[in-house]
Structure formats: C-alpha cells, structure tokens
C-alpha cells in the first residue's frame, strides 16, 4: 500500500501533468491575444494611429485655410502691382498712395495722422 507521503507525491505529479497539458493548450491562444492587443493598441493610440491621424487631418485643414488666405492676399497685392505698371498708372491708386505717404489733402479736407500698426 501507498503511504500518505507517496500518495501526495503521486497526486502532485498528476497535477503537474494536467497543468502542463493545459498550459500548452492555453499558451498559443494567450500569445495570440497578447499580440493582437498590442497591435490594436498601436492602431488606435500609436505614433501613427487613428488619434494621430485625426490630429494630422485637423492640422492639414488649418494649414489649407491659411494657404487660401495667403493666396488671396497675394492676388490682391499682384493686382495692386499691376495697377502701378509704368505704362499706365491708375490715377485713383496714385492718389491713394500719395495721400497715405505725403499726407496731401485737398483744400477742403483735414488729414489726421494715425499710428502705424
């Protein structure tokens, strides 16, 4: 007959074998779940994840609006430069520039100088 300590060691060996079998069955799915969780986290919160992509899209939209504003200002300046062409100067623009720079006025007008911004 088996003694009590012998029974415990047999029982311990059976538990170890069962645990070893179950661990091998669980190990592969656990590794797959861990890898999937890692890539899922990176997909959302990573350096090039969804949140970073959304932030980049917002920055792109702001930059496109700034570009449109700068293009409009450039076109306005190009139009003013075209009016100052040496062959035919626009009289209204000439008067506007002269009044702004020289503070020239007509006899019935008063010029009030302003601080430059």
Backbone as a ProteinNet text record, in pm:
[ID]
protein_1_A
[PRIMARY]
XXXXXXXXXXXXXXXXXXXXXXXXXXXXXXXXXXXXXXXXXXXXXXXXXXXXXXXXXXXXXXXXXXXXXXXXXXXXXXXXXXXXXXXXXXXXXXXXXXXXXXXXXXXXXXXXXXXXX
[TERTIARY]
80.1	0	84.5	26.6	97.6	83.1	188.8	183.6	126.1	104.1	42.2	134.3	261.2	355.9	371	364.5	370.7	248.2	134	7.8	12.6	70.8	82.2	173.2	281.4	372.8	309.1	230.3	161.1	57.7	-13	-114.4	-48.5	65.8	139.1	186	229.8	273.6	156.5	39.9	-78.2	-117.9	-110.6	-146.5	-49	78.5	179.1	156.4	124.6	98.9	-23.8	-129.4	-250.6	-224	-150.1	-118.3	-31.6	61.4	148.1	68.7	-25.3	-110.5	-198.1	-258.9	-347.6	-269	-149.6	-67.6	-30.5	1.2	35.9	-86.1	-205.1	-326.7	-361.8	-327.2	-362.8	-253.1	-131.8	-17.7	-30.7	-59.8	-69.8	-182.3	-304.7	-408.7	-374.1	-306.1	-268.8	-167.6	-71.7	26.1	-42.6	-134.1	-207.9	-290.3	-354.7	-432.8	-343.2	-227	-134.5	-84.1	-49.3	-2.1	-114.2	-235.3	-349.7	-377.8	-369	-391	-284.2	-159.7	-50.9	-75.6	-106	-128	-256.1	-358.5	-480.7	-455.6	-378.5	-344	-263.5	-167.1	-85.1	-168.7	-266.7	-353.2	-432	-472.1	-552.6	-465.7	-377.6	-304	-159.1	-113.7	26.8	67.3	194.6	250.9	182.9	141.6	70.5	-68.7	-128.3	-259.2	-372.6	-494.3	-613	-616.2	-579.9	-583.3	-480.1	-362.5	-260.2	-302.8	-367.7	-415.8	-519.6	-610.7	-714.7	-651.4	-552.4	-485.1	-413.5	-353.1	-285.6	-386.2	-502.9	-606.8	-651.9	-667.3	-705.6	-598.3	-472.5	-363.2	-357.5	-384.9	-386.4	-497	-613.5	-724.1	-689.5	-628.4	-588.7	-485.6	-388.6	-285.7	-346.1	-446	-509.9	-585.9	-650.5	-720.6	-619.6	-507.8	-404.6	-348.2	-328.8	-279	-377.5	-506.2	-607.5	-606.4	-591.7	-585.3	-462	-348.5	-225.7	-235	-297.8	-314.5	-403.6	-509.1	-597.8	-522.5	-440.6	-361.5	-260.8	-201.4	-103.5	-170.4	-288.9	-360.6	-396.5	-436	-468.1	-344.3	-230.8	-106.7	-63.5	-79.8	-45.4	-132.5	-258.9	-349.5	-304.1	-264.9	-216.7	-87.7	-1.2	123.8	94.2	-3.1	-40.2	-95	-163.6	-215	-102.8	8.5	122.8	217.8	173.1	256.4	306	429.8	491.7	424.4	359.3	298.4	170.7	90.7	-36.1	-66.2	-42.8	-68.3	-214.7	-279.9	-418.7	-424.1	-498.3	-500	-555.5	-652.8	-709.3	-606.9	-532.2	-430.8	-317.5	-279.3	-175.5	-217.3	-340.7	-391	-394.3	-435.4	-440.2	-301.1	-202.9	-66.1	-9.2	-32	18.9	-42	-167.7	-232.5	-179.3	-157.1	-108.8	33.6	120.6	262.1	291.6	232.8	267.8	167.3	59.3	-48.9	-98.1	-103.1	-156.2	-307.7	-365.8	-511.3	-558.9	-685.3	-747	-771.6	-800.1	-818.8	-934	-1034.8	-1149.1	-1140.6	-1026.2	-1009.6	-908.3	-920.1	-826.7	-765.1	-633	-562.9	-531.1	-566.3	-537.3	-442	-314	-219.7	-253	-235.6	-261.2	-130	-127.3	-10.5	-10.7	108.4	117.2	103.5	39.3	19	118.2
-119.7	0	126.2	225.7	352.1	426.6	486.5	567.8	702.9	778.3	909.3	1002.9	1001	1087.1	1039.4	909.9	855.7	895.1	898.4	937.9	1085.1	1163.9	1307.3	1332.8	1258.3	1279.7	1234.5	1126.8	1080.9	1185.6	1236.8	1337.5	1464.6	1499.5	1616.3	1597.3	1480.5	1452.2	1460.4	1410.8	1418	1563.4	1644	1785.7	1854.9	1824.4	1884.9	1845.9	1720.3	1675.7	1745	1753.1	1820.5	1968.5	2030.2	2171.2	2190.9	2102.4	2109	2094.5	2001.3	1982.5	2104.5	2154.2	2271	2396.5	2408	2525.5	2524.9	2410.6	2404.7	2434.6	2400	2430.8	2579.5	2643.5	2783.9	2877.9	2833.1	2918.3	2986.4	2913.5	2972.1	3075.9	3046.1	3150	3272.4	3251.4	3364.7	3454.3	3394.3	3472.5	3547.5	3482.2	3546.9	3665	3647.2	3756.5	3872.9	3843	3949.3	4026.7	3956.3	4022.5	4105.4	4051.1	4126.3	4250.5	4239.4	4355.8	4461.9	4419.7	4514.8	4591.5	4518.7	4585.1	4668	4622.3	4700.7	4832.6	4827.8	4949.9	5044.2	4989.5	5071.6	5131.4	5056.9	5104.5	5228	5232.8	5345.6	5455	5418.8	5517.1	5534.8	5463.9	5467.2	5597.5	5605.2	5725.4	5757.9	5656.9	5675.9	5613	5611	5550.6	5642.5	5599.7	5675.7	5814.4	5825.6	5955.9	6051.3	6001.9	6084.8	6122.9	6032.5	6061.2	6173	6167.4	6269.9	6405.8	6407.2	6532.5	6588.2	6501.6	6544	6600.6	6540.3	6591	6730.7	6753.2	6885.2	6989.1	6953.9	7045.1	7074.8	6974.2	6993.7	7090.7	7078.4	7168.2	7312.1	7332	7466.2	7522.6	7441.4	7486.5	7520.7	7443.9	7473	7605	7634.7	7763.4	7878.5	7861.4	7964.8	7985	7877	7886.5	7962.2	7934.8	8004.9	8154.6	8189.7	8330.9	8398.1	8330.7	8387.7	8403.1	8307.9	8319.8	8438.6	8459.7	8573.9	8705.2	8712.9	8834.1	8854.9	8746.6	8756.5	8806.9	8756.5	8802.7	8950.5	8993.9	9135.4	9222.2	9177.9	9253.8	9252.6	9140.5	9133.2	9229.2	9241.8	9334.1	9478.2	9510.7	9646.8	9675.8	9578.2	9597	9616.9	9544	9559.2	9700.1	9756.9	9892.9	9996.2	9963.9	10055.5	10034.9	9968.7	9944.3	10076.9	10078.9	10202.1	10261.4	10183.2	10232.9	10311.5	10263.4	10330.6	10317.6	10423.9	10422.6	10459.7	10385.4	10413	10539.9	10640.8	10767.1	10752.7	10668.6	10651.1	10589.6	10492.3	10429.8	10527.2	10606.8	10706.5	10807	10851.3	10946.3	10882	10757.5	10687.1	10674.7	10636.5	10621.7	10757.1	10859.4	10993.1	11045.9	11028.5	11074.8	10999.8	10870.5	10791.5	10824.9	10847.4	10872.5	11019.2	11108.4	11250.7	11331	11270.1	11338.7	11460.9	11447.1	11555	11552	11670.5	11681	11785.7	11785.5	11891	12009.6	12121.7	12241.1	12225.8	12149.2	12137.3	12013.5	11945.4	11824.8	11848.6	11766.3	11771.2	11632.8	11628	11498.7	11475.3	11358.1	11318.6	11201.1	11221.4	11108.7	11001.3	10877.2	10764.6	10692.3	10623.5	10543.1	10419.6	10379.7	10259.2	10137.7	10036.3	9912	9810.8
0	0	0	-55.3	-61.9	69.3	104.2	225.3	191	294.5	273	195.8	222.6	150.9	6.7	-15.6	-150.8	-229.3	-163	-227.1	-264.1	-177	-205.5	-325.1	-333.9	-445.5	-577.6	-573.6	-694	-735.5	-637.1	-664.6	-721.5	-667	-713.7	-857.4	-892	-1029.1	-1126.9	-1083.4	-1170	-1194.4	-1091.9	-1104.9	-1198.7	-1184.5	-1271.8	-1418.1	-1441.9	-1579.5	-1637.8	-1558.9	-1606.5	-1633.7	-1543.8	-1562.8	-1687.4	-1707.8	-1825.9	-1954.2	-1955.5	-2074.8	-2098.1	-1990.2	-2003.5	-2040.1	-1987.1	-2019.6	-2166.5	-2220.5	-2362.3	-2450.1	-2401.8	-2477.6	-2470.1	-2361.6	-2340.1	-2389.2	-2399.2	-2430	-2567.5	-2670.5	-2804.6	-2814.6	-2768.4	-2773.7	-2688	-2573.5	-2489.2	-2560.8	-2629.8	-2705.6	-2819.4	-2886.9	-2996.4	-2944.8	-2831.4	-2772.6	-2732.5	-2676.1	-2635.7	-2757.2	-2864	-2985.9	-3047.6	-3049.9	-3104.3	-3021.6	-2891.1	-2804.2	-2828.9	-2846.1	-2872.2	-3001.9	-3108.6	-3236.4	-3236.1	-3165.6	-3153.6	-3082.3	-2975.2	-2901.8	-2990.5	-3062.1	-3151.4	-3264.3	-3310.9	-3418.6	-3376.2	-3250.8	-3203.1	-3142.3	-3051.2	-2973.2	-3015.5	-3114.9	-3155.3	-3221.6	-3254.7	-3316.1	-3448.8	-3520.9	-3647.1	-3642.6	-3524.1	-3504.5	-3546.6	-3513.7	-3552.3	-3489	-3363.2	-3297.6	-3357.9	-3387.3	-3450.7	-3592.4	-3661.8	-3796.6	-3793.2	-3696	-3682.9	-3652.9	-3566	-3534.2	-3657	-3735	-3857	-3957.1	-3965.5	-4055.6	-4013.1	-3881.9	-3832.2	-3863.9	-3843.8	-3875	-4024.1	-4107.1	-4252.1	-4292.4	-4231.9	-4263.4	-4228	-4111.1	-4069	-4166.7	-4205.8	-4299.5	-4435.3	-4480.2	-4608.5	-4603.9	-4489.7	-4475.6	-4475.9	-4407	-4406.8	-4547.2	-4620.2	-4757.2	-4845.9	-4829.9	-4909.5	-4877.5	-4749.6	-4711.6	-4771.4	-4765.6	-4821.5	-4972.9	-5038.8	-5183.9	-5220	-5140.8	-5166.2	-5146.1	-5040.3	-5017.6	-5130.5	-5176.5	-5285.3	-5412.9	-5442.2	-5560.8	-5549.5	-5429.6	-5410.1	-5430.5	-5377.5	-5397.1	-5543.7	-5610.2	-5752.2	-5834.1	-5794.4	-5864.3	-5843.2	-5719.6	-5692	-5768.4	-5777.2	-5851.4	-5999.7	-6050.5	-6192	-6217.3	-6118.1	-6133.9	-6132.1	-6070.6	-6065.6	-6182.9	-6285.4	-6403.8	-6459.5	-6504.7	-6553	-6675.1	-6755.6	-6878.8	-6850.2	-6758.5	-6729.5	-6580.2	-6505.2	-6361.4	-6338.1	-6252.7	-6218.5	-6133.1	-6176.4	-6102	-5959.8	-5940.6	-5806.5	-5711.1	-5759.4	-5675.8	-5646.2	-5746.2	-5726.1	-5619.2	-5625.3	-5525.6	-5386.5	-5380	-5250.8	-5189.1	-5269.2	-5219.4	-5179.4	-5260.5	-5229.8	-5100.2	-5081.9	-4958.5	-4836.3	-4854.3	-4741.2	-4703	-4800.5	-4772	-4741.5	-4817	-4806.6	-4724.3	-4685.3	-4613.2	-4690.7	-4820.8	-4903	-4896.7	-4895	-4888.9	-4987.5	-5007.3	-5086.8	-4993.5	-5048.3	-4961.9	-4862.3	-4895.5	-4804.4	-4714.8	-4709	-4627.6	-4516.6	-4410.9	-4299.3	-4285.7	-4273.7	-4259.6	-4112.4	-4065.5	-3926.9	-3934	-3892.9	-3899.8	-3796.3	-3835	-3743.9	-3718.1	-3604.1	-3573.5	-3663.1	-3704.9	-3788.1	-3700.5	-3751.6	-3674.9	-3717
[MASK]
+++++++++++++++++++++++++++++++++++++++++++++++++++++++++++++++++++++++++++++++++++++++++++++++++++++++++++++++++++++

